[in-house]
Amino acid sequence: MRKDKKQNKVGKVFGIIFSIILLATTMYLLFNIIKLNILPSQLLFLVTILFVLLDFIFILLLCFATKGIVSKLICIIISLVISLGSCVGGYYMSKTGGLLSNITNVAKHSKNTVSVVVKESSDLKKKADLAGHSIGTLANINTVGSKKVIKELNNSGIQMEQKEYGSLTEMLESFYSGEVDSIVISESSRSQITDIDAYKDFDNNTRVVYQTSYKVENTDKANAVSNITSTPFNVLISGSDTRGGFDENGRSDVIMVATVNPKTGTILLTSVPRDFYVTTACDAGDGCMEGQLDKITHTGIHGTNTTKRTVEKLLGIEINYTFKVGFDTVTELVDAVGGIDVNVAPGYAVDSFLMIPSFSVHEGVNHLNGEQALAYARERYAYSEGDRQRTKNQQQVLMGIVDKITSPAIVTNYASIMDSMANTFSTTMSNDEISDLIKYQLNKNPKWKMEQYMVNGTGDTLMCAELGDAAYVMVPDQGTVTTAKDKINAVLAGKSAEDVE
């Protein structure tokens, strides 16, 4: 008798303990679901009622209804499974909330890194060695960075003979000819330098002896629509090639406008090749060549807002939001989702890629890891269409990532995927707007129709304002620019882009 009483008392204590665990984990899950704010009201109500009922039933079973050891043990095991599921679910909701907070929390400032560079063969090994030597700077580009470097060197007691140049190529020629011992470059312009055939080995035959950074105001702001679930809008997708971190300005190597009409369920993706020769519409100073002709990729050096304004001017449209993608960090995301699949069309097999000479793709479906996906998205020399095909490859990589992220397999590696995405994207779309879109998708389940278009042009070698020298560009075919504008306006008006000839 005493033994039965003792067993009942122990069972009741365990019942209370596991009831508290069940209740606490359920509250944790519901708190994170409500905080994330992505479930439609009806669905949120049903989920809440379901968990409350489950908790009520199992608390009754754990504390009052079950008497035998076996039945009590079964209830404990089931409640532990529910508790574990609630913990995992709450954790995933929390990670998702953290991601949305990260990508919508657009930094107030962007970082620019500036370096003092000497030849690899130079005797100048450290900052102190620069004293008494000559240094080349640009007269009209990156003036803020150059002044900061000179000021910091002067404050350290290092006096140098400064020589100013009118263009990047003029400064490089003087540097390699020995006219100056060192030069000041913005790290965001390093890719510009290595893109010039004469200086493609710049990274290997030079080294940095001093480096500093400064912040510039990020003026990229949303031009928000009244209701993102019913009003059509344009999003600029800008893929940056930054090397010094996601918060650093860099060339816009991927430029796409996503036109979204929630009412018709249509998304039009309009791509602009990086070498497109356009009139720059500047957002800020520091050497941005307002009204000058240049490759559109160079606009990213002066911030996403300069790229946005230039695209708006080119296509004659209004862009509501920007979506910045750090393309180098996409490698982490592709690896986190377990790689992506791309379908290589007949005639487009490649035996070797510039970034990975041993990497190749065959006709048909190819599975790519992160490093391979980046090489595939950046390759242009292996194709006769050059930048045109690279733009198509970039679309494939982005769509491959979307396919993986929206597949059930995401659950197995959810946490690492969230961590990767947090360092890969940023947007001027608000947290509430993204939540509204997710709720709209869950509630209405629209069948999105994807449409694509790319403006085109003719290759030429023309003066580029940022370089101060001639370089390969794509001169716009104005007919394709007009067609792009018409297709965008058609989708905004509730029609299909395919109706535009």
Secondary structure, 3 states (H helix, E strand, C coil): CHHHHHHHHHHHHHHHHHHHHHHHHHHHHHHHHHHHCCCCHHHHHHHHHHHHHHHHHHHHHHHHHCCCHHHHHHHHHHHHHHHHHHHHHHHHHHHHHHHHHHHHCCCCEEEEEEEEEEECCCCCCCHHHHCCCEEEEECCCCHHHHHHHHHHHHHCCCCCEEEEECCHHHHHHHHHHCCCCEEEEEHHHHHHHHHCHHHCCHHHHEEEEEEEEEEEECCCCCCCCCCCCCCCEEEEEEEECCCCCCCECCCEEEEEEEEEECCCCEEEEEECCCCEEEECCCCCCCCCCCCCEEEHHHHHHHCHHHHHHHHHHHHCCCCCEEEEEEHHHHHHHHHHCCCEEEEECCCCCECCCCCCCCCCECCEEEEECHHHHHHHHHCCCCCCCCHHHHHHHHHHHHHHHHHHHCCHHHHHHHHHHHHHHHCCEEECCCHHHHHHHHHHHHHHCCCCEEEEEECCEEEEEEEECCCCEEEEEEEECHHHHHHHHHHHHHHHCCCCHHHCC
